[in-house]
Amino acid sequence: MIPARRVKLFSNWFAIYMRFRMRSYFNRLVVMPFKPKEGHSVLLLCNHFSWWDGLWGNYLAYWHLDRKLYIMMQEDHLRKRMLLNLFGGFSIDRNSREMIKSLQYAANLLNDKENLVVVFPQGQLISNHTTEIAVEKGIERLIKNIKGPCQIVYSCALIDYFESLKPSVFFHLYDCGIAGEVPFEELTTRINNFHQQALKAQVAVEH
Amino acid sequence: MIYPKKNNLFKWCVHVYVRWLANRNFHAINFNTIEVDKNRSVLLIANHFSGWDTIVLLWINRKLFKKKFHVMLLESTAIKEPFLKYAGAFSINKTSRDMIYSLDFAAELLDDPENLVLIFPQGKLYSNMVSDIVFEKGIIHVIKKATGSFQLIFAATFIECFENLKATANTHLKNDINVNFNNIGQLQQAYQQHYDNGRQQQIQIVK
């Protein structure tokens, strides 16, 4: 497992630079109103359908949720982009026993209320049009190991174009509860309900 | 009402521009190959989520249908983008009595087997995430008014990102549709079925 070697200065610089890049690539980045609980770390569970998802996690952590970003990445992906290791990237290898170490590492990070860990519960790239979110079992283990107060947040990012030729991304954020207080089955149900809500809200979004 | 204009130089410029736009913004434009009758015109009905849907279908027309492309646009769009009339665009104003002339003109175009008429019966832009398709009534007027033999083709386009920076457009096409629709509800239901099938195929893509 590759632990994060997060350097605050580089991470902040990267968040500022990426916001500039995103603003030029996207027509709009719309974050639905959401306030994280004070005194809680954040486990940010995101839908995973594109190259951009991790960078959006960084954007949300720095500009909207006001936490230090850490992000769980597949080991082969992180090895190819070791620079991301300096911005909070740590690895997980789903085919190895080291996976448990990565989950424990993520849980330890979440004991600090200033931290935010981005995890993609689907574990693979799935279409943006999917109506169901499959949450992998590892999430259950991760949550069980969190000792400090931690808020679980589901972020559903959806792409639309409308009048522009540039894409717009809409982030629908939902509070899934506090780690340790929500059973895994209940968490999966909540995430899927929130995903359905997000799809409905997306149809009514202003453009 | 704004009619399409013939100017080979402008037409060529529009096609070059569209090809450049598509190559610059899309990783791939995928579609299923269907049989197209050379001796019959094509009435193409599609979902409307951005300006890209027209560009994607113009691209598919060049690759598959190989007909003279015509598209019905809102008058406000046709005024804003005057060059589009050289690419086969004609306008419709939903708030004016002129609307009937636009629908009649679309039906007349279908008399010529070399023509393709693209119409977005949703009448305005909707999210690409929409699950229920709602059609406006005008399209039934076109189908009933068209005296020539034409083939009705459904297109449902979905945009995905996956591991590429550029988006991928997946268009699901369906031909062999019986055009004897008595009312808009029947047409809408037939299209909805095709749209749901396309969306279902889309959801099953895992990378």
Interface residues (C-beta under 8 A of the other chain):
Chain A: F49 S50 W51 W52 Q124 L125 I126 S127 N128 H129 T130 T131 L158 I159 D160 Y161 F162 E163 S164 L165 P167 L199 Q202 V203 V205 H207
Chain B: L21 N25 F49 S50 G51 W52 L125 Y126 S127 N128 M129 V130 S131 F158 I159 E160 C161 F162 E163 N164 L165 A167 R199 Q202 I203 Q204 I205 V206 K207
